[in-house]
Structure formats: structure tokens, C-alpha cells
Amino acid sequence: MSAVDLRLAQRRGTSALADREVRRVLSLWTQTILPPVVTAALFLAVFGGVLGDRIREIEGVPYLEFIFPGLLVLTVASQAFANNSTSLFQAKSEGYIENVLMRQGVDTVKPDVHVRRFAEAAVGRPLSDADVVEVVTRAARLLGIRAYELDWRIWEASRGGSLPYPAASV
């Protein structure tokens, strides 16, 4: 993969993640946009109402005008961290990150139901997501194929019912 292809793949991946995040924030606006607005309004009401009467000005600046930029920065910073960390954990648990990486040509697998059942049947015990990725990646290496190709073959065989699995334990 050349440097130009790599940059193009990085841009596509970044664009896909950004688009997904914007859609998530806008679709969950009552959880992502409304709470920080209400929190900032409560801070202004409490600090502005209680302290605003006692502290009229700070170095010639009215108290509410003085406190507002700080509350705005506090809200933006805390929500930027909270929303991004939540989104990354959600993407990781849903396998979205692996899916984006696979589509960009990274040699990895998505530990979905079919791949997990295959790996657990091969090993004979329950596996973590990281262990599933490791088992399938090593198996692909031994077979001389790419890991995402083995992932696809497992999925196709599972979908067609040609892979006999033990009953899934819940």
C-alpha cells in the first residue's frame, strides 16, 4: 500500500467515523445535547442568582458575563470527552471499529457471532473478543490467507449452515 493509498484510506475511515458520530449525536439529542444545555443553565441560575447579587463585578466585568465563558468551556470540554469515550466504547463493543478497519484493508477480523462460534468450537472453550481475533488471525496465517478473508469464509459457511456448531450457551 503506497503512502497516497494509505492517506486516502485514513481519510475514508475518518470520514466514516465522523459521519457515524454526527448521526449518533443528532439522533440521541436528548442524551447528548440537552443535558449539557440544562446543566449550564442550572450553573448560571445557581451561581448567577446566588453569587451574582453579592458579586456584582469582577475587575469591571459584570459577574454573569465573567462566568459565562468559563461555564461554556467547562460544558464543551466535559461533553467532548464524555461523548467521544462513550462512542468509542460502543463502537468497540458493537465491532464497528473492526468493521471499518477491515473495509480499509487492515488484516483483522470482527468477532461477531459466527466467527466467535467458530473460534470457540475450534478451541473448545469461551473466548474474549481479543482471543477470538487472535485465534482466527493465527488460523488464517497458517492457512496462508488474510484474516479478513477467513472471517468472510467463516461467515459464508455459517450462513449456509455447512458449519456444525455445538448449541450456543447463553
Z-matrix of the N, CA and C atoms (Angstrom, degrees):
N
C 1 1.453
C 2 1.529 1 107.68
N 3 1.325 2 116.83 1 124.15
C 4 1.456 3 120.78 2 -178.69
C 5 1.527 4 110.61 3 -76.89
N 6 1.330 5 115.76 4 168.26
C 7 1.469 6 120.72 5 -179.73
C 8 1.528 7 111.04 6 -62.88
N 9 1.325 8 117.02 7 -36.70
C 10 1.470 9 120.80 8 179.22
C 11 1.529 10 109.69 9 -67.12
N 12 1.345 11 116.78 10 -44.25
C 13 1.467 12 119.87 11 178.19
C 14 1.518 13 111.13 12 -62.69
N 15 1.335 14 116.30 13 -38.90
C 16 1.453 15 120.34 14 179.41
C 17 1.530 16 110.91 15 -64.24
N 18 1.339 17 116.50 16 -44.93
C 19 1.471 18 119.37 17 177.92
C 20 1.521 19 111.63 18 -62.34
N 21 1.318 20 116.83 19 -40.01
C 22 1.463 21 120.71 20 178.35
C 23 1.529 22 110.56 21 -64.33
N 24 1.326 23 117.03 22 -43.06
C 25 1.471 24 120.79 23 178.00
C 26 1.524 25 110.57 24 -63.83
N 27 1.330 26 116.83 25 -39.46
C 28 1.466 27 119.88 26 178.39
C 29 1.521 28 110.82 27 -64.48
N 30 1.318 29 117.58 28 -41.44
C 31 1.467 30 120.72 29 178.39
C 32 1.526 31 111.41 30 -64.15
N 33 1.334 32 116.44 31 -42.68
C 34 1.470 33 119.51 32 178.65
C 35 1.518 34 110.72 33 -63.36
N 36 1.324 35 117.00 34 -42.46
C 37 1.460 36 120.45 35 178.82
C 38 1.512 37 112.34 36 -64.45
N 39 1.326 38 116.00 37 -44.00
C 40 1.465 39 120.49 38 178.30
C 41 1.519 40 110.78 39 -63.38
N 42 1.322 41 116.21 40 -42.22
C 43 1.462 42 119.99 41 179.01
C 44 1.529 43 111.30 42 -63.83
N 45 1.329 44 117.00 43 -40.61
C 46 1.469 45 120.32 44 179.58
C 47 1.523 46 110.71 45 -64.67
N 48 1.330 47 117.27 46 -43.23
C 49 1.464 48 120.26 47 179.13
C 50 1.526 49 111.45 48 -67.04
N 51 1.339 50 116.91 49 -40.40
C 52 1.468 51 120.18 50 179.48
C 53 1.527 52 110.86 51 -65.34
N 54 1.329 53 117.28 52 -43.60
C 55 1.466 54 120.55 53 178.19
C 56 1.525 55 110.77 54 -60.55
N 57 1.322 56 116.20 55 -43.28
C 58 1.459 57 119.94 56 -179.84
C 59 1.527 58 110.50 57 -63.77
N 60 1.328 59 116.64 58 -41.19
C 61 1.464 60 120.55 59 -178.58
C 62 1.533 61 111.35 60 -66.80
N 63 1.318 62 117.56 61 -41.26
C 64 1.470 63 120.97 62 177.94
C 65 1.523 64 110.32 63 -62.29
N 66 1.342 65 116.72 64 -44.53
C 67 1.465 66 119.76 65 177.97
C 68 1.520 67 111.25 66 -62.59
N 69 1.337 68 117.28 67 -39.13
C 70 1.466 69 120.63 68 179.97
C 71 1.521 70 111.04 69 -65.27
N 72 1.332 71 116.86 70 -45.73
C 73 1.470 72 120.60 71 -178.88
C 74 1.522 73 110.73 72 -63.65
N 75 1.312 74 117.44 73 -44.20
C 76 1.462 75 120.04 74 -178.20
C 77 1.526 76 112.66 75 -71.58
N 78 1.319 77 117.44 76 -32.69
C 79 1.466 78 118.63 77 179.43
C 80 1.528 79 111.60 78 -76.20
N 81 1.315 80 117.73 79 -25.49
C 82 1.468 81 122.18 80 179.03
C 83 1.529 82 110.74 81 -109.63
N 84 1.328 83 117.24 82 40.66
C 85 1.460 84 120.68 83 -172.56
C 86 1.522 85 112.42 84 -60.23
N 87 1.322 86 118.20 85 -27.83
C 88 1.466 87 119.50 86 179.14
C 89 1.525 88 111.71 87 -72.22
N 90 1.330 89 117.03 88 -15.39
C 91 1.460 90 121.17 89 177.20
C 92 1.524 91 112.87 90 -106.90
N 93 1.335 92 117.24 91 -22.26
C 94 1.460 93 119.91 92 -174.67
C 95 1.530 94 114.07 93 -108.44
N 96 1.310 95 117.92 94 -31.91
C 97 1.471 96 120.71 95 -176.35
C 98 1.520 97 111.80 96 -106.12
N 99 1.318 98 116.93 97 -45.83
C 100 1.465 99 121.23 98 -175.80
C 101 1.538 100 113.96 99 -62.57
N 102 1.333 101 120.71 100 -48.07
C 103 1.469 102 119.60 101 -177.75
C 104 1.533 103 115.12 102 -57.71
N 105 1.351 104 120.00 103 -43.74
C 106 1.463 105 117.32 104 178.20
C 107 1.529 106 113.37 105 -66.16
N 108 1.331 107 116.81 106 -32.42
C 109 1.470 108 119.68 107 177.73
C 110 1.527 109 109.60 108 -66.41
N 111 1.327 110 116.50 109 -44.59
C 112 1.465 111 120.64 110 179.05
C 113 1.530 112 110.26 111 -64.86
N 114 1.338 113 117.24 112 -41.87
C 115 1.466 114 121.11 113 179.10
C 116 1.524 115 110.98 114 -61.27
N 117 1.315 116 116.94 115 -45.83
C 118 1.467 117 120.10 116 179.07
C 119 1.529 118 110.77 117 -63.53
N 120 1.327 119 117.06 118 -39.95
C 121 1.469 120 120.46 119 178.39
C 122 1.530 121 110.75 120 -63.99
N 123 1.330 122 116.89 121 -40.12
C 124 1.472 123 120.33 122 177.35
C 125 1.527 124 111.49 123 -65.21
N 126 1.314 125 116.61 124 -42.10
C 127 1.465 126 119.92 125 176.62
C 128 1.526 127 110.43 126 -59.62
N 129 1.336 128 115.95 127 -46.23
C 130 1.466 129 119.31 128 179.15
C 131 1.521 130 111.04 129 -62.62
N 132 1.337 131 117.02 130 -40.87
C 133 1.460 132 120.06 131 -179.60
C 134 1.523 133 111.00 132 -65.54
N 135 1.334 134 116.38 133 -45.12
C 136 1.465 135 119.74 134 -177.56
C 137 1.521 136 111.07 135 -70.98
N 138 1.324 137 116.20 136 -56.16
C 139 1.455 138 118.20 137 -176.47
C 140 1.525 139 112.26 138 -72.39
N 141 1.342 140 115.89 139 -37.44
C 142 1.454 141 118.52 140 178.54
C 143 1.514 142 112.35 141 -69.84
N 144 1.323 143 116.13 142 -41.02
C 145 1.462 144 119.96 143 -178.91
C 146 1.517 145 112.86 144 -73.33
N 147 1.321 146 116.12 145 -46.18
C 148 1.460 147 119.82 146 -176.17
C 149 1.523 148 111.49 147 -77.38
N 150 1.319 149 115.66 148 -51.66
C 151 1.466 150 118.22 149 -176.05
C 152 1.524 151 112.89 150 -87.37
N 153 1.342 152 115.72 151 -23.05
C 154 1.464 153 119.00 152 -178.59
C 155 1.515 154 112.89 153 -62.28
N 156 1.333 155 117.05 154 -32.30
C 157 1.462 156 120.14 155 177.66
C 158 1.524 157 111.29 156 -72.59
N 159 1.322 158 116.54 157 -32.63
C 160 1.474 159 120.69 158 -178.20
C 161 1.519 160 112.11 159 -86.21
N 162 1.325 161 115.47 160 -38.39
C 163 1.464 162 119.82 161 179.81
C 164 1.522 163 106.79 162 -109.91
N 165 1.277 164 116.93 163 99.39
C 166 1.465 165 120.41 164 -176.27
C 167 1.527 166 111.57 165 -77.18
N 168 1.312 167 116.22 166 -44.03
C 169 1.470 168 120.20 167 -177.11
C 170 1.513 169 110.09 168 -140.72
N 171 1.327 170 114.49 169 152.21
C 172 1.464 171 121.09 170 172.59
C 173 1.516 172 105.96 171 -125.50
N 174 1.328 173 114.86 172 109.61
C 175 1.472 174 123.09 173 -177.60
C 176 1.523 175 111.65 174 50.96
N 177 1.304 176 116.01 175 44.82
C 178 1.463 177 122.20 176 175.59
C 179 1.515 178 115.30 177 85.23
N 180 1.333 179 117.86 178 -0.39
C 181 1.466 180 121.57 179 -179.69
C 182 1.525 181 107.85 180 -106.13
N 183 1.347 182 118.28 181 128.75
C 184 1.469 183 119.92 182 177.23
C 185 1.528 184 110.87 183 -55.93
N 186 1.332 185 115.88 184 144.29
C 187 1.455 186 121.85 185 -172.53
C 188 1.531 187 112.98 186 -55.98
N 189 1.338 188 118.95 187 -46.22
C 190 1.467 189 120.92 188 -179.26
C 191 1.531 190 111.93 189 -63.49
N 192 1.324 191 117.17 190 -38.17
C 193 1.461 192 120.24 191 176.92
C 194 1.523 193 110.64 192 -68.62
N 195 1.328 194 116.70 193 -29.97
C 196 1.459 195 121.39 194 178.81
C 197 1.531 196 111.74 195 -73.36
N 198 1.327 197 117.38 196 -41.57
C 199 1.463 198 121.18 197 -174.16
C 200 1.528 199 112.92 198 -83.16
N 201 1.324 200 118.12 199 -27.11
C 202 1.462 201 121.18 200 -175.19
C 203 1.532 202 114.12 201 -57.46
N 204 1.334 203 120.46 202 -49.18
C 205 1.480 204 119.14 203 179.93
C 206 1.536 205 112.84 204 -60.01
N 207 1.320 206 116.84 205 -37.25
C 208 1.461 207 119.69 206 178.39
C 209 1.513 208 112.30 207 -65.69
N 210 1.334 209 116.75 208 -41.87
C 211 1.460 210 120.46 209 177.21
C 212 1.526 211 111.34 210 -65.97
N 213 1.324 212 116.10 211 -37.38
C 214 1.463 213 120.31 212 178.35
C 215 1.533 214 110.58 213 -63.40
N 216 1.327 215 116.83 214 -46.76
C 217 1.465 216 120.61 215 179.19
C 218 1.530 217 110.64 216 -64.46
N 219 1.330 218 117.23 217 -42.00
C 220 1.461 219 121.50 218 177.82
C 221 1.523 220 110.70 219 -58.66
N 222 1.310 221 117.55 220 -45.87
C 223 1.462 222 122.12 221 -178.91
C 224 1.520 223 111.10 222 -65.83
N 225 1.323 224 117.26 223 -47.58
C 226 1.463 225 120.63 224 -178.99
C 227 1.524 226 110.90 225 -62.54
N 228 1.332 227 117.47 226 -44.75
C 229 1.465 228 120.82 227 -178.60
C 230 1.528 229 111.57 228 -64.92
N 231 1.313 230 117.10 229 -45.31
C 232 1.468 231 118.98 230 -178.32
C 233 1.523 232 111.35 231 -67.70
N 234 1.318 233 118.24 232 -39.32
C 235 1.460 234 120.65 233 179.69
C 236 1.524 235 111.80 234 -72.25
N 237 1.320 236 117.44 235 -34.09
C 238 1.462 237 119.76 236 176.96
C 239 1.522 238 110.13 237 -61.81
N 240 1.310 239 117.11 238 -42.86
C 241 1.461 240 120.57 239 177.90
C 242 1.520 241 111.05 240 -69.13
N 243 1.319 242 117.47 241 -48.15
C 244 1.465 243 121.24 242 -175.72
C 245 1.527 244 111.64 243 -62.83
N 246 1.324 245 117.38 244 -47.24
C 247 1.463 246 119.84 245 -178.30
C 248 1.525 247 112.10 246 -66.70
N 249 1.333 248 117.51 247 -41.92
C 250 1.461 249 119.28 248 -179.18
C 251 1.511 250 112.12 249 -68.03
N 252 1.323 251 117.41 250 -43.05
C 253 1.461 252 118.62 251 -179.22
C 254 1.524 253 110.39 252 -66.41
N 255 1.325 254 117.57 253 -40.61
C 256 1.464 255 120.47 254 177.24
C 257 1.521 256 110.44 255 -62.21
N 258 1.317 257 116.65 256 -43.65
C 259 1.451 258 120.56 257 -178.79
C 260 1.524 259 111.56 258 -63.92
N 261 1.333 260 117.19 259 -41.20
C 262 1.462 261 119.59 260 179.84
C 263 1.523 262 112.05 261 -66.79
N 264 1.334 263 117.10 262 -42.41
C 265 1.461 264 119.25 263 177.69
C 266 1.530 265 110.85 264 -63.93
N 267 1.316 266 116.69 265 -39.90
C 268 1.465 267 120.64 266 178.55
C 269 1.529 268 110.09 267 -65.08
N 270 1.321 269 117.05 268 -44.74
C 271 1.462 270 121.08 269 179.44
C 272 1.523 271 111.08 270 -62.53
N 273 1.315 272 116.18 271 -38.36
C 274 1.468 273 120.00 272 178.67
C 275 1.519 274 110.50 273 -67.73
N 276 1.321 275 117.47 274 -44.96
C 277 1.470 276 119.73 275 -177.80
C 278 1.526 277 111.81 276 -68.66
N 279 1.332 278 117.65 277 -30.23
C 280 1.464 279 120.98 278 178.99
C 281 1.523 280 112.53 279 -86.00
N 282 1.331 281 117.06 280 -6.68
C 283 1.458 282 120.37 281 -179.01
C 284 1.514 283 113.49 282 78.13
N 285 1.322 284 116.66 283 13.70
C 286 1.460 285 119.78 284 -177.18
C 287 1.525 286 111.57 285 -67.12
N 288 1.329 287 116.94 286 -38.26
C 289 1.468 288 120.36 287 -178.23
C 290 1.528 289 110.23 288 -63.66
N 291 1.337 290 116.91 289 -44.48
C 292 1.463 291 119.63 290 178.37
C 293 1.523 292 110.85 291 -62.29
N 294 1.329 293 116.42 292 -38.17
C 295 1.455 294 120.83 293 179.66
C 296 1.531 295 110.65 294 -63.20
N 297 1.328 296 117.50 295 -44.18
C 298 1.466 297 121.03 296 178.07
C 299 1.521 298 110.03 297 -64.31
N 300 1.332 299 116.98 298 -43.00
C 301 1.463 300 120.17 299 179.32
C 302 1.528 301 111.23 300 -62.30
N 303 1.330 302 116.74 301 -42.54
C 304 1.459 303 120.16 302 179.28
C 305 1.519 304 111.07 303 -61.93
N 306 1.325 305 116.57 304 -41.17
C 307 1.470 306 120.08 305 -179.44
C 308 1.524 307 112.40 306 -68.68
N 309 1.331 308 115.95 307 -19.80
C 310 1.460 309 119.86 308 177.79
C 311 1.526 310 111.79 309 -92.07
N 312 1.336 311 117.02 310 2.98
C 313 1.454 312 120.78 311 175.90
C 314 1.515 313 114.78 312 94.80
N 315 1.337 314 118.00 313 6.29
C 316 1.459 315 120.49 314 177.67
C 317 1.521 316 108.00 315 -75.00
N 318 1.324 317 116.17 316 135.27
C 319 1.463 318 121.21 317 -175.86
C 320 1.525 319 110.39 318 -81.29
N 321 1.326 320 116.41 319 84.25
C 322 1.458 321 122.51 320 178.74
C 323 1.519 322 108.60 321 -143.45
N 324 1.311 323 116.58 322 177.58
C 325 1.463 324 120.89 323 178.54
C 326 1.520 325 108.94 324 -129.72
N 327 1.314 326 115.07 325 157.51
C 328 1.461 327 121.31 326 175.16
C 329 1.526 328 107.37 327 -100.50
N 330 1.327 329 118.00 328 117.79
C 331 1.469 330 119.32 329 -176.78
C 332 1.526 331 112.75 330 -76.14
N 333 1.335 332 115.95 331 64.95
C 334 1.465 333 120.01 332 178.83
C 335 1.528 334 109.97 333 -81.04
N 336 1.305 335 117.26 334 -171.96
C 337 1.467 336 121.94 335 -173.93
C 338 1.526 337 111.87 336 -60.42
N 339 1.340 338 117.49 337 -47.17
C 340 1.457 339 120.69 338 -176.42
C 341 1.526 340 111.71 339 -65.57
N 342 1.323 341 116.03 340 -46.21
C 343 1.468 342 120.13 341 -178.97
C 344 1.528 343 109.60 342 -66.46
N 345 1.322 344 116.94 343 -40.08
C 346 1.471 345 120.58 344 178.87
C 347 1.528 346 110.46 345 -61.98
N 348 1.331 347 117.39 346 -47.57
C 349 1.469 348 120.22 347 179.66
C 350 1.519 349 111.10 348 -60.17
N 351 1.321 350 116.04 349 -41.71
C 352 1.468 351 120.63 350 179.36
C 353 1.524 352 110.46 351 -61.44
N 354 1.332 353 116.79 352 -50.25
C 355 1.469 354 120.73 353 -177.69
C 356 1.527 355 111.27 354 -65.63
N 357 1.326 356 117.00 355 -41.75
C 358 1.465 357 119.54 356 -179.74
C 359 1.520 358 111.39 357 -68.04
N 360 1.336 359 117.81 358 -35.09
C 361 1.461 360 120.27 359 176.27
C 362 1.524 361 110.14 360 -67.38
N 363 1.328 362 116.86 361 -37.34
C 364 1.462 363 120.70 362 -179.98
C 365 1.531 364 111.53 363 -68.05
N 366 1.322 365 116.60 364 -39.66
C 367 1.466 366 121.36 365 -176.91
C 368 1.524 367 111.01 366 -87.25
N 369 1.315 368 116.84 367 -32.65
C 370 1.451 369 120.70 368 178.68
C 371 1.514 370 115.24 369 90.67
N 372 1.316 371 116.28 370 18.62
C 373 1.474 372 119.93 371 178.41
C 374 1.523 373 109.11 372 -157.61
N 375 1.344 374 117.31 373 162.63
C 376 1.472 375 119.97 374 176.24
C 377 1.535 376 111.19 375 -64.48
N 378 1.329 377 116.34 376 145.73
C 379 1.465 378 122.17 377 -178.18
C 380 1.522 379 110.96 378 -127.95
N 381 1.308 380 115.49 379 150.95
C 382 1.466 381 120.68 380 171.88
C 383 1.524 382 108.48 381 -76.64
N 384 1.326 383 117.11 382 168.45
C 385 1.466 384 120.77 383 177.53
C 386 1.522 385 111.32 384 -57.45
N 387 1.336 386 116.39 385 -44.41
C 388 1.469 387 120.51 386 -179.40
C 389 1.527 388 110.66 387 -62.74
N 390 1.340 389 117.05 388 -39.36
C 391 1.465 390 120.51 389 179.14
C 392 1.522 391 111.26 390 -67.26
N 393 1.337 392 117.08 391 -38.20
C 394 1.464 393 120.86 392 177.70
C 395 1.524 394 109.83 393 -61.35
N 396 1.319 395 116.54 394 -46.43
C 397 1.469 396 120.99 395 179.01
C 398 1.522 397 109.63 396 -60.48
N 399 1.328 398 117.34 397 -44.25
C 400 1.466 399 121.68 398 -178.89
C 401 1.531 400 111.64 399 -63.71
N 402 1.328 401 117.86 400 -45.79
C 403 1.468 402 121.63 401 -178.65
C 404 1.526 403 110.57 402 -62.33
N 405 1.328 404 116.64 403 -47.35
C 406 1.463 405 119.72 404 -177.66
C 407 1.525 406 110.67 405 -69.10
N 408 1.319 407 117.49 406 -37.72
C 409 1.462 408 120.73 407 178.50
C 410 1.533 409 110.52 408 -64.07
N 411 1.325 410 116.93 409 -43.88
C 412 1.486 411 119.76 410 178.18
C 413 1.522 412 111.34 411 -65.79
N 414 1.329 413 117.02 412 -40.59
C 415 1.464 414 120.31 413 178.67
C 416 1.528 415 110.15 414 -61.97
N 417 1.318 416 116.94 415 -42.33
C 418 1.467 417 120.78 416 178.88
C 419 1.522 418 110.43 417 -62.92
N 420 1.320 419 116.52 418 -42.88
C 421 1.463 420 120.89 419 179.00
C 422 1.535 421 110.19 420 -60.04
N 423 1.352 422 116.72 421 -43.17
C 424 1.464 423 120.78 422 179.17
C 425 1.533 424 111.69 423 -65.56
N 426 1.330 425 116.26 424 -33.11
C 427 1.463 426 121.01 425 178.81
C 428 1.530 427 112.64 426 -81.30
N 429 1.332 428 116.39 427 -11.72
C 430 1.461 429 120.36 428 179.72
C 431 1.522 430 113.81 429 78.28
N 432 1.336 431 116.97 430 26.69
C 433 1.464 432 120.66 431 177.60
C 434 1.524 433 108.81 432 -125.90
N 435 1.312 434 115.84 433 169.15
C 436 1.462 435 121.06 434 178.12
C 437 1.525 436 109.44 435 -74.48
N 438 1.322 437 116.73 436 149.33
C 439 1.471 438 121.49 437 -178.16
C 440 1.529 439 111.26 438 -62.01
N 441 1.331 440 117.44 439 -41.70
C 442 1.461 441 118.52 440 -178.60
C 443 1.531 442 111.13 441 -68.94
N 444 1.342 443 116.96 442 -25.10
C 445 1.462 444 119.38 443 176.11
C 446 1.532 445 110.21 444 -71.38
N 447 1.331 446 117.20 445 -40.70
C 448 1.459 447 120.19 446 176.02
C 449 1.532 448 109.95 447 -64.69
N 450 1.324 449 117.07 448 -39.40
C 451 1.465 450 121.56 449 175.74
C 452 1.528 451 109.48 450 -55.15
N 453 1.316 452 116.34 451 -48.92
C 454 1.467 453 121.20 452 -179.07
C 455 1.526 454 110.99 453 -63.01
N 456 1.343 455 117.01 454 -42.23
C 457 1.471 456 120.68 455 -179.58
C 458 1.526 457 110.73 456 -65.43
N 459 1.313 458 117.54 457 -39.99
C 460 1.466 459 121.23 458 177.05
C 461 1.524 460 109.59 459 -61.82
N 462 1.332 461 115.78 460 -45.10
C 463 1.463 462 120.27 461 -179.10
C 464 1.524 463 110.47 462 -62.44
N 465 1.337 464 117.08 463 -45.30
C 466 1.460 465 120.87 464 -179.74
C 467 1.524 466 111.29 465 -62.99
N 468 1.331 467 117.38 466 -44.45
C 469 1.460 468 120.97 467 179.83
C 470 1.528 469 110.89 468 -65.50
N 471 1.337 470 116.85 469 -38.93
C 472 1.466 471 120.84 470 179.78
C 473 1.516 472 111.18 471 -67.42
N 474 1.306 473 115.57 472 -40.15
C 475 1.456 474 120.85 473 -179.24
C 476 1.522 475 110.95 474 -64.42
N 477 1.319 476 115.96 475 -36.31
C 478 1.458 477 120.58 476 -179.81
C 479 1.514 478 113.30 477 -81.80
N 480 1.331 479 117.17 478 -6.43
C 481 1.457 480 121.11 479 177.59
C 482 1.523 481 113.63 480 80.45
N 483 1.339 482 117.55 481 15.47
C 484 1.456 483 118.64 482 -177.59
C 485 1.530 484 112.76 483 -88.81
N 486 1.315 485 118.64 484 -2.85
C 487 1.463 486 121.44 485 176.75
C 488 1.516 487 109.13 486 -106.61
N 489 1.323 488 117.76 487 112.84
C 490 1.458 489 119.40 488 178.80
C 491 1.515 490 110.60 489 -81.04
N 492 1.312 491 117.39 490 117.97
C 493 1.441 492 122.36 491 178.63
C 494 1.517 493 109.59 492 -108.81
N 495 1.318 494 115.51 493 151.10
C 496 1.473 495 116.64 494 169.54
C 497 1.520 496 108.72 495 -67.10
N 498 1.312 497 117.24 496 160.78
C 499 1.460 498 120.92 497 -179.98
C 500 1.509 499 110.01 498 -56.73
N 501 1.316 500 116.47 499 134.70
C 502 1.465 501 121.07 500 -179.00
C 503 1.516 502 109.28 501 -67.53
N 504 1.327 503 116.11 502 132.23
C 505 1.469 504 119.91 503 177.60
C 506 1.515 505 109.05 504 -92.18
N 507 1.314 506 116.10 505 137.09
C 508 1.458 507 120.84 506 -178.16
C 509 1.501 508 109.34 507 -107.51
